[in-house]
Amino acid sequence: NTMPQLHDLHGLQPKFQA
């Protein structure tokens, strides 16, 4: 829960690699 980039892999907030 530190880098939003990792969230993309989790499917939480894929805005970086959307």
C-alpha positions as CSV (number, residue, x, y, z in Angstrom):
1,N,0.0,0.0,0.0
2,T,2.9,2.3,-0.7
3,M,3.3,2.5,-4.4
4,P,0.1,2.9,-6.6
5,Q,2.1,1.1,-9.3
6,L,1.8,-2.2,-7.4
7,H,-1.9,-1.6,-7.0
8,D,-2.4,-2.2,-10.7
9,L,-1.2,-5.8,-10.2
10,H,-3.7,-6.2,-7.4
11,G,-6.5,-4.7,-9.4
12,L,-7.1,-1.9,-6.9
13,Q,-6.4,1.2,-8.9
14,P,-4.9,0.4,-12.3
15,K,-4.4,4.0,-13.3
16,F,-0.6,3.7,-14.0
17,Q,-0.8,0.9,-16.4
18,A,-4.4,1.5,-17.4
